[in-house]
Amino acid sequence: MSAPSEDSVRREVRAWLAENWSPDLGLAEWRRRLVASGWGCPAWPEAWYGRGLSPGLAAVAEEEMRAVGAVGVAQFGVRLLAAATLLEHGSDAQKKMLPRILTGEDTWCQLFSEPGSGSDLAGLSTRATADDQGWIVNGQKVWTTSAQHADYGMLLARTDWDLPKHRGLSYFVLDMRQPGVEVRPLRQMNGYASFNEVFITDARVRTPMLVGKVGDGWKVALTTLAHERRLADRMRSWGRLERGQGRIYDELQAEHTTVMEPYKWYPQRAGRVDLLIDRARSTGRIGDAVVRQEIAKALMLERATEWTAQRARAALALGQPPGPEGSLGKLAASHIARAAARAHASISAADSMLAGEDGPEQGLIAEILISVPACSIAGGTDEIQRNIIAERVLGMPKEPGGDADIPFRDVRRNSTQAP
Ligand SMILES: Cc1cc2nc3c(=O)[nH]c(=O)nc-3n(C[C@H](O)[C@H](O)[C@H](O)COP(=O)(O)OP(=O)(O)OC[C@H]3O[C@@H](n4cnc5c(N)ncnc54)[C@H](O)[C@@H]3O)c2cc1C
């Protein structure tokens, strides 16, 4: 069969929308129709809720949806990582969980980081012990966004202590709504509580909820992490919602508010370059040579990074695998945030330390200064990004003295959990 043309895709989507789209439908009901039709994820395989279209033709279908204001599948938050991972590595039974992710009926979280393993994620020590019905899980996770209302968690746990650290891990779907899973919020220094600690005590994972094979955990987790980097890029467009009159838009707005709650301060964490020139003007500091120079540095860095991101998006649209731009972009984002924070501090001087309503921009500048450090830690520290760039992009030798080849049981670690 010949590949569909742009015209045929446009015609088909338009005809389907004319039959099915109505803003008076409930959000979940509409999305169930959309998922069943394959137009919700047109680039996914036909066997799994998609149409098997190229990224270019999928974009055409999305354009037609936007033209009539039709709401898309649930596309905010950690659930995207779960969907991408299950699509690539899930069993048929697990892939049947995809529709409820796409309709937004199920919420997910990512159970990777632990108090003793952040940069060294493969050194984690939450254990999953096999029994005749599946696994019993014990351990602690941290920095878990959305855990407080998640239905399921993507869990990375150790199933073999005698293999080297990367090979003894397995990947599971953990039912978060079971006894033995306790979620406690973490309060940050900027006042928000966007993350959680998750304490797992004798929680159960049934056999069909192992993703991939036993020992494949690291390989599966790499898929999740690759999509996490892309998610950071997509978050820029999350503020843009389909809007209009009708029940569906109200429900979409409510969903957006809940899912975006943990990310409210993320624009501040990125440094708010967009405010710099207006702030310099309104405070009368625009004529100061040092201030001008700080602003110029932040703007130049931001512009150059945006062009790199555009190159990455173009490569993705051509169906090419993720390149070095992801690691470069992450490190660049930290530099931009710090440059912007410096420029804000030089504009507002001591006033920038005033938090709350009395501070500049109702405390927003102070919020920027205490949120920016998160940028260099979350999602991989700057030092780790530099290691990745050195080894994978520049081809430099790996760090000597690694522990990647010895049994995990013999690895020195700072975790309190014994094998
Ligand atoms: C705001 C925020 C949000 C987060 N969100 C999430 C989330 O949603 N999900 C999640 O799973 N995790 C999340 N994290 C956790 C984050 O991924 C870890 O904090 C991060 O990977 C660092 O790990 P760590 O805190 O254990 O520090 P460590 O790994 O102990 O690092 C301590 C210091 O040593 C340096 N270092 C470590 N190893 C090396 C090395 N090989 N070479 C050079 N320097 C090194 C680090 O750069 C750092 O400066 C978040 C963290 C923050 C602050």
The ligand as an SDF file (V2000), in Angstrom:
LIG
                    3D

 53 58  0  0  0  0  0  0  0  0999 V2000
   14.6220   20.4570   42.0920 C   0  0  0  0  0  0  0  0  0  0  0  0
   14.9580   19.0200   41.8610 C   0  0  0  0  0  0  0  0  0  0  0  0
   14.0880   18.2110   41.1410 C   0  0  0  0  0  0  0  0  0  0  0  0
   14.3570   16.8600   40.9450 C   0  0  0  0  0  0  0  0  0  0  0  0
   13.4500   16.1060   40.2690 N   0  0  0  0  0  0  0  0  0  0  0  0
   13.6410   14.7800   40.1560 C   0  0  0  0  0  0  0  0  0  0  0  0
   12.6440   13.9430   39.5600 C   0  0  0  0  0  0  0  0  0  0  0  0
   11.5930   14.4220   39.1230 O   0  0  0  0  0  0  0  0  0  0  0  0
   12.8660   12.5970   39.4830 N   0  0  0  0  0  0  0  0  0  0  0  0
   14.0060   12.0490   39.9650 C   0  0  0  0  0  0  0  0  0  0  0  0
   14.1630   10.8140   39.8840 O   0  0  0  0  0  0  0  0  0  0  0  0
   14.9860   12.8120   40.5340 N   0  0  0  0  0  0  0  0  0  0  0  0
   14.8270   14.1640   40.6410 C   0  0  0  0  0  0  0  0  0  0  0  0
   15.7840   14.9450   41.2560 N   0  0  0  0  0  0  0  0  0  0  0  0
   16.9950   14.2910   41.7770 C   0  0  0  0  0  0  0  0  0  0  0  0
   18.1990   14.6330   40.9280 C   0  0  0  0  0  0  0  0  0  0  0  0
   18.1900   13.8550   39.7440 O   0  0  0  0  0  0  0  0  0  0  0  0
   19.4470   14.3710   41.7840 C   0  0  0  0  0  0  0  0  0  0  0  0
   19.4180   15.2570   42.8810 O   0  0  0  0  0  0  0  0  0  0  0  0
   20.6910   14.5860   40.9620 C   0  0  0  0  0  0  0  0  0  0  0  0
   20.8310   13.5920   39.9920 O   0  0  0  0  0  0  0  0  0  0  0  0
   21.9510   14.5940   41.8470 C   0  0  0  0  0  0  0  0  0  0  0  0
   22.0020   13.4660   42.6540 O   0  0  0  0  0  0  0  0  0  0  0  0
   22.2680   13.5990   44.2050 P   0  0  0  0  0  0  0  0  0  0  0  0
   21.3730   14.6450   44.7650 O   0  0  0  0  0  0  0  0  0  0  0  0
   22.2040   12.2250   44.7940 O   0  0  0  0  0  0  0  0  0  0  0  0
   23.7510   14.1670   44.3170 O   0  0  0  0  0  0  0  0  0  0  0  0
   25.0750   13.3270   44.1490 P   0  0  0  0  0  0  0  0  0  0  0  0
   24.9590   12.3880   43.0030 O   0  0  0  0  0  0  0  0  0  0  0  0
   25.4640   12.7400   45.4580 O   0  0  0  0  0  0  0  0  0  0  0  0
   26.1070   14.4590   43.7300 O   0  0  0  0  0  0  0  0  0  0  0  0
   26.7230   15.3390   44.6900 C   0  0  0  0  0  0  0  0  0  0  0  0
   27.7370   16.2060   43.9340 C   0  0  0  0  0  0  0  0  0  0  0  0
   28.7830   15.3740   43.3680 O   0  0  0  0  0  0  0  0  0  0  0  0
   28.9010   15.6000   41.9750 C   0  0  0  0  0  0  0  0  0  0  0  0
   29.2000   14.3330   41.3070 N   0  0  0  0  0  0  0  0  0  0  0  0
   28.6100   13.1520   41.5140 C   0  0  0  0  0  0  0  0  0  0  0  0
   29.1220   12.2140   40.6940 N   0  0  0  0  0  0  0  0  0  0  0  0
   30.0590   12.8300   39.9370 C   0  0  0  0  0  0  0  0  0  0  0  0
   30.9310   12.3870   38.9000 C   0  0  0  0  0  0  0  0  0  0  0  0
   30.9500   11.1220   38.4750 N   0  0  0  0  0  0  0  0  0  0  0  0
   31.7650   13.3220   38.3190 N   0  0  0  0  0  0  0  0  0  0  0  0
   31.7510   14.6110   38.7440 C   0  0  0  0  0  0  0  0  0  0  0  0
   30.9650   15.0750   39.7390 N   0  0  0  0  0  0  0  0  0  0  0  0
   30.1240   14.1930   40.3240 C   0  0  0  0  0  0  0  0  0  0  0  0
   27.5420   16.1180   41.5430 C   0  0  0  0  0  0  0  0  0  0  0  0
   27.6390   16.8830   40.3520 O   0  0  0  0  0  0  0  0  0  0  0  0
   27.1320   16.9680   42.7510 C   0  0  0  0  0  0  0  0  0  0  0  0
   27.7330   18.2430   42.6630 O   0  0  0  0  0  0  0  0  0  0  0  0
   15.5490   16.3040   41.4430 C   0  0  0  0  0  0  0  0  0  0  0  0
   16.4570   17.1220   42.1650 C   0  0  0  0  0  0  0  0  0  0  0  0
   16.1760   18.4570   42.3640 C   0  0  0  0  0  0  0  0  0  0  0  0
   17.1560   19.3340   43.1130 C   0  0  0  0  0  0  0  0  0  0  0  0
  1  2  1  0
  2  3  1  0
  2 52  2  0
  3  4  2  0
  4  5  1  0
  4 50  1  0
  5  6  2  0
  6  7  1  0
  6 13  1  0
  7  8  2  0
  7  9  1  0
  9 10  1  0
 10 11  2  0
 10 12  1  0
 12 13  2  0
 13 14  1  0
 14 15  1  0
 14 50  1  0
 15 16  1  0
 16 17  1  0
 16 18  1  0
 18 19  1  0
 18 20  1  0
 20 21  1  0
 20 22  1  0
 22 23  1  0
 23 24  1  0
 24 25  2  0
 24 26  1  0
 24 27  1  0
 27 28  1  0
 28 29  2  0
 28 30  1  0
 28 31  1  0
 31 32  1  0
 32 33  1  0
 33 34  1  0
 33 48  1  0
 34 35  1  0
 35 36  1  0
 35 46  1  0
 36 37  1  0
 36 45  1  0
 37 38  2  0
 38 39  1  0
 39 40  1  0
 39 45  2  0
 40 41  1  0
 40 42  2  0
 42 43  1  0
 43 44  2  0
 44 45  1  0
 46 47  1  0
 46 48  1  0
 48 49  1  0
 50 51  2  0
 51 52  1  0
 52 53  1  0
M  END
$$$$
